[in-house]
């Protein structure tokens, strides 16, 4: 896998209060990933991009929200989120 392919799989980190707490206490990182990516591809991409050892990958699909613009409604697209657990002694600097 090349770095360009890895960047196409791992789109961006999810930075919220909950994800920050998980990084500090559980060594768990959240990333928004491509919709068609599977767990094996996500693991390889994170290991290549950040040079870490990934122990576990869980995924979830966050459904899109219904938004209103004027009198019309539209739905935002769904997002796939990957929860990546690293080895005990490893960290990723996101900021």
C-alpha positions in Angstrom: 0.0 0.0 0.0 1.3 3.5 -0.9 0.9 6.6 1.2 -1.5 8.1 -1.4 -3.8 5.1 -1.0 -3.5 5.3 2.8 -4.6 9.0 2.6 -7.6 8.0 0.5 -8.7 5.5 3.2 -8.0 7.6 6.4 -9.6 10.9 5.7 -9.3 12.9 8.9 -9.2 12.5 12.7 -12.4 13.0 14.7 -11.5 15.5 17.5 -14.2 15.7 20.1 -14.2 15.7 23.9 -15.0 12.0 24.0 -12.3 11.1 21.5 -9.8 13.2 23.4 -10.7 11.3 26.6 -10.4 8.0 24.8 -6.9 8.9 23.5 -5.7 9.8 27.0 -7.3 7.0 29.0 -7.9 4.0 26.6 -5.3 4.6 23.8 -8.1 4.7 21.3 -8.2 7.0 18.3 -11.1 7.9 16.0 -10.8 8.6 12.3 -13.2 9.3 9.6 -12.5 6.8 6.8 -13.7 6.1 3.3 -17.0 4.3 3.1 -15.8 1.3 1.2 -12.8 0.6 3.4 -12.7 -2.5 5.5 -10.9 -3.1 8.9 -7.8 -4.7 7.4 -7.3 -1.8 5.0 -7.9 0.7 7.8 -5.3 -1.1 10.0 -2.7 -1.1 7.2 -3.3 2.6 6.4 -3.0 3.8 10.0 0.2 1.7 10.5 1.7 3.2 7.4 0.7 6.8 8.0 1.6 7.1 11.7 4.2 4.3 12.1 2.4 2.6 15.0 1.2 -0.9 15.9 -2.6 -1.3 15.7 -4.1 -3.9 18.0 -7.8 -3.6 17.1 -10.1 -1.7 14.7 -13.8 -1.2 15.2 -16.0 0.6 12.7 -19.4 2.3 12.8 -21.5 4.2 10.3 -22.9 7.5 11.6 -26.1 8.3 9.6 -26.6 11.6 8.0 -28.6 14.3 9.6 -31.7 16.0 8.3 -31.0 19.6 7.6 -33.2 22.5 6.6 -32.3 25.3 4.2 -35.2 27.7 3.8 -38.4 25.7 3.1 -36.5 22.7 1.8 -35.0 19.7 3.7 -32.0 17.7 2.7 -30.0 14.9 4.3 -26.2 15.1 4.9 -24.3 12.0 3.7 -23.5 9.3 6.2 -19.9 9.0 7.6 -17.9 5.9 8.5 -15.9 6.2 11.7 -13.0 3.8 12.7 -12.0 3.3 16.3 -8.4 2.3 16.3 -6.7 0.8 19.4 -2.9 1.1 19.6 -0.3 -0.8 21.5 0.2 0.4 25.1 3.5 2.3 24.6 2.4 4.1 21.4 0.8 7.5 20.8 -0.3 9.6 17.8 0.2 13.4 17.8 -2.9 14.8 16.0 -2.5 18.4 17.0 
